[in-house]
Amino acid sequence: MTETIPSSAGEGQRDEETLEELVLEFGGTFGNLTLILSLPLITLYFYFCWRFNGGDVLPGAAADWSGFLEGIAPTWKAAAMFIGWFVFQGVLQQWAPGTLTPGTDLEDGRRLMYQTNGPSSFIISLAVVFGLHLSGIFPLRTWIDELGALISVGILFCYVFAGFMYWWGKRTDPRHLTGSFFRDYFMGAGHNPRFPSDGLFDFKFFCEARPGLILWLVLNVAFMSVQYERYGFVSWAMILSAAFQMYYVVDYFINEAAVLTTMDIKHENFGFMLVFGDLAWVPFTYTLQAAYLVDHVHELPMWAAVLTVALQVLGLYIFRVVNLQKHTFRSDPENARIWGKPVEYISTARGSKLLVSGFWGWSRHFNYVGDILMAISWSLPALFDSALPWFYPVYFAILLLHRERRDNYFCSKKYGQDWEQYCARVPWRIIPGVY
């Protein structure tokens, strides 16, 4: 018998929730509150590590705590930079050239349209940033000089913006409320918050795709600029790590429509979890490799360079081919061929088809293998003197494991016995023969 926990009454509330579901939703109310408080502190601590602690994870004797506390004090300049960047990206989201793309079907039968203009927004953003840098009006190093204050402002902005999204969701789409303020604030009270409600500006899609993602690359380039100013060159370790991350973001925007089928867009509500992840966590923690490499300049061994490139190429190949197989199948299930053979699939009572051919017959999420290999390739150029630049692949592997568990849980609820049949056919979750 499955143990359940009663829930407090609330609009649109589930009457009871399993312990497994509470864990999958990040520990329920207590877990949500813990993450609301701890994630910003972790982000600030990483800034302390690379800037005031010599790049080490544990505080050393030379740690400059006073400099750190002074450096993270919010400033009006940092506030203008962060909010100005957010508004600038919002203007591009609304008016930059692009196409209208339909999203997936919602539970109520609607199918929303999205303004997919990521490539033009990306190009315009970089043109403006580099134009301001070359003109001397706003040098790239300003982003690094103000980074501590910028992180603090970004954190405060995320708290306020998530509160606004809670109010907006409660006002416009109360079906998703659970009755617990902290859970609704963290997980989100609304699913597709838009302004206006019947308009094209989708807050969740905008934050997922724009301000933080492009700022990630801007900060990487700014770190490269600072290294060049200090040493007269940009190290090969920095170039490889930053180049692979840039390719990842460029590829994201080229295939921007694909994000409309992801778990974040399809299933998640828009609360603090996604707000902070998109606007603060991505730009301020995904840049740790570049931040660390600014002053940790070393001769990259040939074996490390070759292995870095090999992991990136292999990871990208796996990621692309696995997802292409799924796209090929979804486009024409009856006539699709994978590896030269007609596809095999399991038909479900809901009418959906579960692919079991190609890499999708090896494991249920073999695409995650590609993600992890690419993540390792971004950190390998930093070598092994510190654990700090290795945070991303470790964190990302944990995130993917948790995401796989959530996906498995919700699919088992959705498909029932058909999912059991699918799991028997494809028993491995991510890595065949291992997990």
N, C-alpha and C positions, 0 to 999 in steps of 0.2 A: 504494500500500500504506500502511495506517495504521500509524504508529509507535506501539509499545507499550512500557510500562515494567513489568518484573517486580515483583511485590509480595512482601513477606516473608510467610512462612506464618503463618496465624492461623485461629482458629475462624470458620467462615462467610466466609472470605476469598475475594475474587475473584482468580483466578489472574493476571490481567493487566489493566492499565488504560490507556486511551488518554490521550495528553497533553491532549486536549480535556476529558476527564472530570476529570482532576486540576485543571485550571484552573477548571472549573465547580464543583468542590468546594473552592474558595477556595485553590488553589495546592498541594494536597497537604499533607504533613506540615510542610514549611517554611512554607508560607503560613498554615496553621492556627496554628502556634506564633507567627508574627509577629502575627497578629490577636489571639491570646490576650494577648500582652504590650502591643500598641499601642492597642487599643480603650479600655482603662481610662485610659491616658495621654491620649488624645485627649479623653475626657470631662472629665478634670481640667483640661486645658488650656483648654477652652471656659469652664469656671468661672472660671479666671484671667482670660480675655479680658474677660468682661462685668463682673466684680466688681473686679478689680485692675489693669485695663489700659484703662479708659475705653471699653470696647466695641469696641476695635480688635482685628484679628486678629493683627497683628505687634506684638511688644513695643515700647513706646515709652519715652522717657526717664523718664516718670513711673510706669512699671510698678512695682507694689508686690510684689516677690517675697517679701519676708519676711512680709508680711501674708498672702499666698497660702499659703505653707508652714505658717504658724500656723493658717490657716483650714481646711486640709484634714486636720489632725490628728484621728484618730478620737476620739470621746468616748463615755462610757457613756450619756449622754443620747441621742446620735444612734443608738447601737446599740439602745437601748430603743425609739426611735421606729421605726426600720426594721424590726426583728424583730417589734415589736408590731403594726405595720401588716400585715406578711406573715401573721402568725398570725390577726389579725382578719379579713383577707380569706379565709383558709383556712376559718375558722369559717363565714363567710357562704356560701362555695362549697358547704360540706357541708350546711348546715341552712337557708339562706334559702329562702323559697317560690319554687317554679319548676316546671318540667316536665322529664320525661325525654325526650330526643331521641336517636334512633338515628344513629350515625355512618355513614360509607361502609364498604363491604365491604373487609376487610383481605386481604392476600395468602393467609393461611391459611384464608380463608372465614368468619372471625368478623365480627360486626358489633357493636361496643361501644355501650353506652348512655352518654349524657352528661347531667349535671345542668345544664340551661340555666336558671339563675336570675339572669342578669346584671342585668335591670332592677331587681329587688328589692334585690340586693346594692349596686347603684349608688345607689339612693335611700337605703338605710340608711346607707351610707358617708358620703354628703354630709350627711345629717341629723346624724350623730354629729360630723362635723368642724365643722359650723356651730354645733351645740349647744355644743361645747366652746369655740368661739371667742366666742360671745355670752355665755357664762357667765363668761368671763375665765379659765377653768381652763387652756386651751391656745389662745392667740391664733394666728391664721393666720400672723402674721409669724414665729412660732417656726420654721416650716418653712424660711423664708429665712435666719433668723439661724443656723440649724444646718446649712445646706445643704452647705457644704464638707465638714464632718465626715460628713454623711449620705451624700454621694457616696462618700467613702472607705470607710465602713462597707458601703455597698451593693456596692462592688467586691469587698471581701473576702468578703462573703456569697456573691456569685456564684461566686467561685473555689471556695469550700468546697462550696456547693450543687451545682455542676457536678461536683465530685469525688464527692459522694454519689450523684448520678445515674449517673456512670460505674460506680461500684461496684454500684449497684442494677441497672443494665442488664446488667452482666457476670454478675451472680448470677441474674437472673430471665429474661433473654432474650438469650443469647450469640450468636444467629444473626446479629446485625448487626455483630459485631466484625470489624475489618479486620486486626488484628495490630499496628497502630501506636498506641501509647498516646496521642500528641498528637492524632492524627486522630480516635480514638474519644472522647477527652475533649472535643474541639472540636465535632465533628459529632454525637456522641452514641452511646452504646453500646446504648441501649434505645429502642424506638419508641413504646410506649404504657405508660410506667411508671405503675403505679397502687398505691394503698394502701387496703385490702389488694389483693393481686394480682387478685382477682376482684371488687373493689369498684367504686364509682362515682367515687372521688376520683382524677382523672387529672391528674398533675403538669403535663404539657405543656399541656393545655387550661386548667388553672387559671392558670398563669403567662402564657399567651398573652392571657388575657381579663381578668385581675383586678388584681393588685397594682400593676403599673407603669402600666397604662392609666388607672386611676382616680386614681393619684397624680399623673399628668400634669396632670389637670384641677385637682386640689387645689393644686398648685404654681402653676398659672396664676392661680387665684383669689387665692392668697397674694401673688403679685406685684402684682396689682391692689390688694389691701389695703394693701401697702406704699406704692405710688404715691399712694393716697388719703391715707395718713398724712403723707406728705412734702409733697404739693402741694395737698391739699384737693379734688382731683377725680381722675377716671380719664379719661385721654385717649381720644379716639375711635379713634386708632390701636390702642391696647391693647384697647378694647372689641371692635372688628371682628375682630382677629386671634384673641383668646381666644374670642369667640362662635362663630366658624367652627370652631375646634378642638373646642369643647364639642359643637357639633352633630354633628361627625364621630363623637365617642365615644358620644354618646347614640344616634345612628343605629346604631352598631356593636352596642350592647346590645339595641336593639329587634329587630335582625336577627341576634342572636347565633348562632342555629342555622346560619347561612350559613358561619361560620368552620370548621365541621366538614368543609367541602368544599375548604378552602384547601390550598395546597401544604404549609404548615407542619404542619398536622394530619395530612394524608393521607400525605405522603411523607418528611418530615424525621424523623430521630431526635432525641432530646432531650438535647443536650449544651450546652457552654459558649456556642455560637453563639446558641441560642434563649434560654438562661438569662440571659445578659448583655443580649441585645437586649430581652427582655421586662421585666426587673427594673431595669436601670440605664440602658441606652441610650435607651429611650423616655421615661421621666420626666425624665431629666437633660439630654437634648439636644433633645427636641421642644419644650421650654419656652424655647428660646433667644430667640425673638421677644419673649415676655413679659418675660424677664429684661433684655433690651436696652432695651425700651421704658419700663421703670420710670423711668430718669433721662434718657432721650433723648425729652423731651417736645416735640412740635412740632405746629403747626397742619397738619392733614392736608388737602392740596389737594383740591378737589372732584373733579378728574379722577382722582386716586388712589382716592378713596372709591368713585366710580362704577365704576371699572375693577375694584377689589377685589371689590365685590358681584357684578359681571357675571361675573368669572372663577369665583367660588365657585358661583354659580347654574348657569352653563354646565357647569362641571366636575361638579357634583353630578348634573345632568340626564344627562350622558353616562354617568357611572358607574352611576347607577340604571337607566337604560333599557337599556344594554348588558347588564347582569347580569340584568335582568328578561327580556330576550329569551332568554337562555340558560336561565333557570328555566322559562319557558313551553315551550321546546322539550323540556327534559328531563322535564317533567311529562307531556307527551302528544305524543311526536314525530310520530305519524301524523296528528294532527288539529290541531296547532298552526299558528297563522297569525301572520306578522310583516309589518307594514305592509300589512295587508289581503290578503296572499297566502299560500298554503300554503308552509310552510317547505321549503327544499331542504337536503339533507344528503348526506354520503358515507358509505356503509356500509363497515365494516371487517371484515376476516377474524376479528377478535376478537369481533365482535358489537356493538361500539360504533358510535355514529353521530356524525359530525363536522359540526356546523352550518356552513352557508355562506350563510345568509340574513341580511338586515338588516345591522346594524353588523358582524356576524361574517363578512360577505362583504366588508367594507371592509378589515379587517385582522384578524390573529389575536389581537390584544390591544388592541382599540380602547378597552376600559375603562381602560387605563393612561393614555390621554389625559386622561380625567376626573380621575384621581388627580393628575397633574402640574399641571393647571390649578388644582385646589384647593390644592395645596401652594404654588403661586405666590401665591395670594390670601392665604395666611396670612402671607407675608413682605412683600408689597407695602406694607402700612401702615407698615412701618419705613423705607420709602424707601431711599435708596442711599448714605448717608454711611458705612456700614460693610458689609463682606461677611458679618459674623457672623450676622445674622438671616436671611441667605439660604442658610445651610448646609443647612437641611432640604430645600428643593426640589432643590438640586444633588445632595445625597446620595441623595435618593429617586429621582431620575431614573436615577442610576447603578445603584441597587439594582434598579429595574424592568428596566433593560436586561440586567443580569446574570440576573435571574429569568427573563426571556423566553428567554434563551439556554439556561438550564438546562431550562426546560420544553420547548423545541424539541428539545434533545438527547434527553431521556428519552422524548418522544413518538415521535421517529424510531426509537428502539430498540424501543419498544412496538408501533408500528403498521407499521413497515417501508415497503413500497411504497405502502400506503394513505396514509401520511403524506406521501410524495412527491407523490401525486396531490392531496392536500389543499393542500399548499404551492403547487402549480401553479395551483390554483383560487383560492387566497387568497395571493398572493405577498408582500403587505406585512405586516411583523411588527407594527408599532404604528401609525405615522402613514402613511396612504395617500399614495402619491406621493413620500414622503420616506424612510421606513425600514420 
